[in-house]
Structure formats: C-alpha cells, structure tokens
Amino acid sequence: MTRILTCALLLLGLAACETAKGAGRDISKAGNAISGVAQDVQNSF
C-alpha cells in the first residue's frame, strides 16, 4: 500500500514540474520520501 502511494506521489511530482531544475527538486523529494519509508520499514524489524 505504501509503495503504491509513493509511486503515485512520484508520478504527480514529475507531472507537475516544468523545468529541469523543478524536475531535480521533485526527484530529490521523491528520493527523500522513499528513504523515509525504507527507514520506517527497517525500524519496524
């Protein structure tokens, strides 16, 4: 469920950007979100 939500947010973020600089920010935010989810999963073990 979390993976689907993360992918959906990634697609929305990429669709919203208009410039290469905006794309870089969107990709960075998506990477941070994925890292946060990965950290949460790791902490749950």
PDB file with SEQRES, HELIX, SHEET and CRYST1 records, atoms N, CA, C and O in Angstrom:
SEQRES   1 A   45  MET THR ARG ILE LEU THR CYS ALA LEU LEU LEU LEU GLY          
SEQRES   2 A   45  LEU ALA ALA CYS GLU THR ALA LYS GLY ALA GLY ARG ASP          
SEQRES   3 A   45  ILE SER LYS ALA GLY ASN ALA ILE SER GLY VAL ALA GLN          
SEQRES   4 A   45  ASP VAL GLN ASN SER PHE                                      
HELIX    1 AA1 THR A    2  ALA A   16  1                                  15    
HELIX    2 AA2 ALA A   20  SER A   44  1                                  25    
CRYST1    1.000    1.000    1.000  90.00  90.00  90.00 P 1           1          
ATOM      1  N   MET A   1       0.833  -1.185   0.000  1.00  0.00           N  
ATOM      2  CA  MET A   1       0.000   0.000   0.000  1.00  0.00           C  
ATOM      3  C   MET A   1       0.881   1.253   0.000  1.00  0.00           C  
ATOM      4  O   MET A   1       0.634   2.191  -0.758  1.00  0.00           O  
ATOM      5  N   THR A   2       1.898   1.262   0.846  1.00  0.00           N  
ATOM      6  CA  THR A   2       2.796   2.407   0.924  1.00  0.00           C  
ATOM      7  C   THR A   2       3.557   2.578  -0.383  1.00  0.00           C  
ATOM      8  O   THR A   2       3.802   3.700  -0.828  1.00  0.00           O  
ATOM      9  N   ARG A   3       3.929   1.462  -0.989  1.00  0.00           N  
ATOM     10  CA  ARG A   3       4.672   1.521  -2.256  1.00  0.00           C  
ATOM     11  C   ARG A   3       3.813   2.162  -3.343  1.00  0.00           C  
ATOM     12  O   ARG A   3       4.310   2.966  -4.131  1.00  0.00           O  
ATOM     13  N   ILE A   4       2.539   1.813  -3.389  1.00  0.00           N  
ATOM     14  CA  ILE A   4       1.639   2.377  -4.390  1.00  0.00           C  
ATOM     15  C   ILE A   4       1.486   3.878  -4.172  1.00  0.00           C  
ATOM     16  O   ILE A   4       1.514   4.658  -5.124  1.00  0.00           O  
ATOM     17  N   LEU A   5       1.326   4.272  -2.927  1.00  0.00           N  
ATOM     18  CA  LEU A   5       1.188   5.690  -2.600  1.00  0.00           C  
ATOM     19  C   LEU A   5       2.454   6.459  -2.972  1.00  0.00           C  
ATOM     20  O   LEU A   5       2.370   7.560  -3.517  1.00  0.00           O  
ATOM     21  N   THR A   6       3.606   5.901  -2.689  1.00  0.00           N  
ATOM     22  CA  THR A   6       4.875   6.549  -3.020  1.00  0.00           C  
ATOM     23  C   THR A   6       5.021   6.712  -4.529  1.00  0.00           C  
ATOM     24  O   THR A   6       5.434   7.768  -5.008  1.00  0.00           O  
ATOM     25  N   CYS A   7       4.685   5.671  -5.268  1.00  0.00           N  
ATOM     26  CA  CYS A   7       4.768   5.743  -6.737  1.00  0.00           C  
ATOM     27  C   CYS A   7       3.800   6.781  -7.293  1.00  0.00           C  
ATOM     28  O   CYS A   7       4.139   7.515  -8.221  1.00  0.00           O  
ATOM     29  N   ALA A   8       2.598   6.844  -6.729  1.00  0.00           N  
ATOM     30  CA  ALA A   8       1.623   7.825  -7.184  1.00  0.00           C  
ATOM     31  C   ALA A   8       2.126   9.246  -6.928  1.00  0.00           C  
ATOM     32  O   ALA A   8       1.993  10.119  -7.785  1.00  0.00           O  
ATOM     33  N   LEU A   9       2.697   9.472  -5.760  1.00  0.00           N  
ATOM     34  CA  LEU A   9       3.248  10.795  -5.444  1.00  0.00           C  
ATOM     35  C   LEU A   9       4.407  11.147  -6.366  1.00  0.00           C  
ATOM     36  O   LEU A   9       4.553  12.299  -6.775  1.00  0.00           O  
ATOM     37  N   LEU A  10       5.221  10.163  -6.690  1.00  0.00           N  
ATOM     38  CA  LEU A  10       6.333  10.388  -7.604  1.00  0.00           C  
ATOM     39  C   LEU A  10       5.818  10.806  -8.973  1.00  0.00           C  
ATOM     40  O   LEU A  10       6.331  11.757  -9.563  1.00  0.00           O  
ATOM     41  N   LEU A  11       4.820  10.112  -9.481  1.00  0.00           N  
ATOM     42  CA  LEU A  11       4.271  10.452 -10.787  1.00  0.00           C  
ATOM     43  C   LEU A  11       3.631  11.836 -10.791  1.00  0.00           C  
ATOM     44  O   LEU A  11       3.785  12.588 -11.753  1.00  0.00           O  
ATOM     45  N   LEU A  12       2.923  12.171  -9.736  1.00  0.00           N  
ATOM     46  CA  LEU A  12       2.321  13.501  -9.656  1.00  0.00           C  
ATOM     47  C   LEU A  12       3.390  14.583  -9.588  1.00  0.00           C  
ATOM     48  O   LEU A  12       3.258  15.635 -10.214  1.00  0.00           O  
ATOM     49  N   GLY A  13       4.434  14.327  -8.837  1.00  0.00           N  
ATOM     50  CA  GLY A  13       5.514  15.302  -8.725  1.00  0.00           C  
ATOM     51  C   GLY A  13       6.218  15.534 -10.043  1.00  0.00           C  
ATOM     52  O   GLY A  13       6.536  16.671 -10.391  1.00  0.00           O  
ATOM     53  N   LEU A  14       6.464  14.463 -10.777  1.00  0.00           N  
ATOM     54  CA  LEU A  14       7.123  14.606 -12.075  1.00  0.00           C  
ATOM     55  C   LEU A  14       6.217  15.287 -13.090  1.00  0.00           C  
ATOM     56  O   LEU A  14       6.694  16.033 -13.945  1.00  0.00           O  
ATOM     57  N   ALA A  15       4.928  15.039 -13.003  1.00  0.00           N  
ATOM     58  CA  ALA A  15       3.994  15.673 -13.930  1.00  0.00           C  
ATOM     59  C   ALA A  15       3.875  17.170 -13.655  1.00  0.00           C  
ATOM     60  O   ALA A  15       3.588  17.946 -14.566  1.00  0.00           O  
ATOM     61  N   ALA A  16       4.092  17.575 -12.417  1.00  0.00           N  
ATOM     62  CA  ALA A  16       3.921  18.973 -12.044  1.00  0.00           C  
ATOM     63  C   ALA A  16       5.121  19.840 -12.400  1.00  0.00           C  
ATOM     64  O   ALA A  16       4.975  21.057 -12.504  1.00  0.00           O  
ATOM     65  N   CYS A  17       6.280  19.267 -12.587  1.00  0.00           N  
ATOM     66  CA  CYS A  17       7.467  20.091 -12.831  1.00  0.00           C  
ATOM     67  C   CYS A  17       7.510  20.548 -14.279  1.00  0.00           C  
ATOM     68  O   CYS A  17       7.058  19.834 -15.174  1.00  0.00           O  
ATOM     69  N   GLU A  18       8.052  21.736 -14.510  1.00  0.00           N  
ATOM     70  CA  GLU A  18       8.095  22.301 -15.855  1.00  0.00           C  
ATOM     71  C   GLU A  18       9.516  22.519 -16.359  1.00  0.00           C  
ATOM     72  O   GLU A  18       9.719  22.695 -17.560  1.00  0.00           O  
ATOM     73  N   THR A  19      10.484  22.512 -15.483  1.00  0.00           N  
ATOM     74  CA  THR A  19      11.852  22.777 -15.902  1.00  0.00           C  
ATOM     75  C   THR A  19      12.772  21.691 -15.366  1.00  0.00           C  
ATOM     76  O   THR A  19      12.376  20.900 -14.510  1.00  0.00           O  
ATOM     77  N   ALA A  20      13.978  21.656 -15.860  1.00  0.00           N  
ATOM     78  CA  ALA A  20      14.954  20.687 -15.371  1.00  0.00           C  
ATOM     79  C   ALA A  20      15.246  20.915 -13.891  1.00  0.00           C  
ATOM     80  O   ALA A  20      15.442  19.959 -13.139  1.00  0.00           O  
ATOM     81  N   LYS A  21      15.276  22.163 -13.479  1.00  0.00           N  
ATOM     82  CA  LYS A  21      15.505  22.476 -12.065  1.00  0.00           C  
ATOM     83  C   LYS A  21      14.346  21.970 -11.222  1.00  0.00           C  
ATOM     84  O   LYS A  21      14.562  21.421 -10.142  1.00  0.00           O  
ATOM     85  N   GLY A  22      13.130  22.143 -11.694  1.00  0.00           N  
ATOM     86  CA  GLY A  22      11.948  21.639 -10.994  1.00  0.00           C  
ATOM     87  C   GLY A  22      11.956  20.125 -10.933  1.00  0.00           C  
ATOM     88  O   GLY A  22      11.577  19.538  -9.919  1.00  0.00           O  
ATOM     89  N   ALA A  23      12.387  19.490 -12.015  1.00  0.00           N  
ATOM     90  CA  ALA A  23      12.464  18.030 -12.035  1.00  0.00           C  
ATOM     91  C   ALA A  23      13.466  17.547 -10.999  1.00  0.00           C  
ATOM     92  O   ALA A  23      13.218  16.558 -10.311  1.00  0.00           O  
ATOM     93  N   GLY A  24      14.584  18.227 -10.883  1.00  0.00           N  
ATOM     94  CA  GLY A  24      15.593  17.854  -9.892  1.00  0.00           C  
ATOM     95  C   GLY A  24      15.055  17.938  -8.476  1.00  0.00           C  
ATOM     96  O   GLY A  24      15.320  17.063  -7.651  1.00  0.00           O  
ATOM     97  N   ARG A  25      14.304  18.985  -8.195  1.00  0.00           N  
ATOM     98  CA  ARG A  25      13.701  19.123  -6.858  1.00  0.00           C  
ATOM     99  C   ARG A  25      12.673  18.024  -6.615  1.00  0.00           C  
ATOM    100  O   ARG A  25      12.617  17.448  -5.528  1.00  0.00           O  
ATOM    101  N   ASP A  26      11.853  17.732  -7.641  1.00  0.00           N  
ATOM    102  CA  ASP A  26      10.834  16.695  -7.488  1.00  0.00           C  
ATOM    103  C   ASP A  26      11.473  15.330  -7.252  1.00  0.00           C  
ATOM    104  O   ASP A  26      11.016  14.572  -6.397  1.00  0.00           O  
ATOM    105  N   ILE A  27      12.514  15.018  -7.995  1.00  0.00           N  
ATOM    106  CA  ILE A  27      13.193  13.737  -7.841  1.00  0.00           C  
ATOM    107  C   ILE A  27      13.852  13.646  -6.473  1.00  0.00           C  
ATOM    108  O   ILE A  27      13.838  12.590  -5.841  1.00  0.00           O  
ATOM    109  N   SER A  28      14.424  14.746  -6.018  1.00  0.00           N  
ATOM    110  CA  SER A  28      15.040  14.768  -4.692  1.00  0.00           C  
ATOM    111  C   SER A  28      14.005  14.515  -3.596  1.00  0.00           C  
ATOM    112  O   SER A  28      14.253  13.746  -2.667  1.00  0.00           O  
ATOM    113  N   LYS A  29      12.851  15.163  -3.708  1.00  0.00           N  
ATOM    114  CA  LYS A  29      11.786  14.961  -2.717  1.00  0.00           C  
ATOM    115  C   LYS A  29      11.290  13.522  -2.741  1.00  0.00           C  
ATOM    116  O   LYS A  29      11.026  12.936  -1.691  1.00  0.00           O  
ATOM    117  N   ALA A  30      11.164  12.952  -3.934  1.00  0.00           N  
ATOM    118  CA  ALA A  30      10.729  11.556  -4.048  1.00  0.00           C  
ATOM    119  C   ALA A  30      11.760  10.631  -3.407  1.00  0.00           C  
ATOM    120  O   ALA A  30      11.398   9.682  -2.711  1.00  0.00           O  
ATOM    121  N   GLY A  31      13.034  10.904  -3.637  1.00  0.00           N  
ATOM    122  CA  GLY A  31      14.094  10.112  -3.018  1.00  0.00           C  
ATOM    123  C   GLY A  31      14.055  10.198  -1.504  1.00  0.00           C  
ATOM    124  O   GLY A  31      14.260   9.199  -0.815  1.00  0.00           O  
ATOM    125  N   ASN A  32      13.795  11.383  -0.989  1.00  0.00           N  
ATOM    126  CA  ASN A  32      13.686  11.551   0.461  1.00  0.00           C  
ATOM    127  C   ASN A  32      12.492  10.786   1.012  1.00  0.00           C  
ATOM    128  O   ASN A  32      12.572  10.196   2.090  1.00  0.00           O  
ATOM    129  N   ALA A  33      11.387  10.795   0.277  1.00  0.00           N  
ATOM    130  CA  ALA A  33      10.195  10.062   0.716  1.00  0.00           C  
ATOM    131  C   ALA A  33      10.468   8.560   0.734  1.00  0.00           C  
ATOM    132  O   ALA A  33      10.079   7.864   1.672  1.00  0.00           O  
ATOM    133  N   ILE A  34      11.130   8.071  -0.295  1.00  0.00           N  
ATOM    134  CA  ILE A  34      11.463   6.641  -0.359  1.00  0.00           C  
ATOM    135  C   ILE A  34      12.418   6.268   0.764  1.00  0.00           C  
ATOM    136  O   ILE A  34      12.274   5.213   1.381  1.00  0.00           O  
ATOM    137  N   SER A  35      13.392   7.129   1.029  1.00  0.00           N  
ATOM    138  CA  SER A  35      14.333   6.864   2.122  1.00  0.00           C  
ATOM    139  C   SER A  35      13.611   6.818   3.464  1.00  0.00           C  
ATOM    140  O   SER A  35      13.920   5.987   4.318  1.00  0.00           O  
ATOM    141  N   GLY A  36      12.653   7.714   3.641  1.00  0.00           N  
ATOM    142  CA  GLY A  36      11.891   7.731   4.884  1.00  0.00           C  
ATOM    143  C   GLY A  36      11.083   6.465   5.071  1.00  0.00           C  
ATOM    144  O   GLY A  36      11.034   5.918   6.172  1.00  0.00           O  
ATOM    145  N   VAL A  37      10.451   5.993   4.013  1.00  0.00           N  
ATOM    146  CA  VAL A  37       9.674   4.750   4.085  1.00  0.00           C  
ATOM    147  C   VAL A  37      10.601   3.575   4.363  1.00  0.00           C  
ATOM    148  O   VAL A  37      10.278   2.708   5.175  1.00  0.00           O  
ATOM    149  N   ALA A  38      11.743   3.541   3.698  1.00  0.00           N  
ATOM    150  CA  ALA A  38      12.700   2.454   3.920  1.00  0.00           C  
ATOM    151  C   ALA A  38      13.190   2.448   5.370  1.00  0.00           C  
ATOM    152  O   ALA A  38      13.343   1.387   5.974  1.00  0.00           O  
ATOM    153  N   GLN A  39      13.432   3.628   5.916  1.00  0.00           N  
ATOM    154  CA  GLN A  39      13.872   3.730   7.305  1.00  0.00           C  
ATOM    155  C   GLN A  39      12.784   3.239   8.250  1.00  0.00           C  
ATOM    156  O   GLN A  39      13.074   2.549   9.227  1.00  0.00           O  
ATOM    157  N   ASP A  40      11.515   3.597   7.962  1.00  0.00           N  
ATOM    158  CA  ASP A  40      10.404   3.137   8.795  1.00  0.00           C  
ATOM    159  C   ASP A  40      10.288   1.623   8.778  1.00  0.00           C  
ATOM    160  O   ASP A  40      10.065   0.999   9.815  1.00  0.00           O  
ATOM    161  N   VAL A  41      10.441   1.031   7.594  1.00  0.00           N  
ATOM    162  CA  VAL A  41      10.367  -0.426   7.473  1.00  0.00           C  
ATOM    163  C   VAL A  41      11.500  -1.072   8.250  1.00  0.00           C  
ATOM    164  O   VAL A  41      11.294  -2.054   8.963  1.00  0.00           O  
ATOM    165  N   GLN A  42      12.700  -0.516   8.108  1.00  0.00           N  
ATOM    166  CA  GLN A  42      13.861  -1.072   8.799  1.00  0.00           C  
ATOM    167  C   GLN A  42      13.679  -0.967  10.322  1.00  0.00           C  
ATOM    168  O   GLN A  42      14.043  -1.887  11.054  1.00  0.00           O  
ATOM    169  N   ASN A  43      13.128   0.134  10.788  1.00  0.00           N  
ATOM    170  CA  ASN A  43      12.923   0.313  12.222  1.00  0.00           C  
ATOM    171  C   ASN A  43      11.847  -0.619  12.763  1.00  0.00           C  
ATOM    172  O   ASN A  43      11.849  -0.938  13.952  1.00  0.00           O  
ATOM    173  N   SER A  44      10.925  -1.061  11.904  1.00  0.00           N  
ATOM    174  CA  SER A  44       9.853  -1.933  12.376  1.00  0.00           C  
ATOM    175  C   SER A  44      10.348  -3.352  12.627  1.00  0.00           C  
ATOM    176  O   SER A  44       9.649  -4.139  13.265  1.00  0.00           O  
ATOM    177  N   PHE A  45      11.524  -3.689  12.145  1.00  0.00           N  
ATOM    178  CA  PHE A  45      12.053  -5.041  12.355  1.00  0.00           C  
ATOM    179  C   PHE A  45      12.710  -5.122  13.676  1.00  0.00           C  
ATOM    180  O   PHE A  45      13.222  -6.178  14.047  1.00  0.00           O  
TER     181      PHE A  45                                                      
END                                                                             
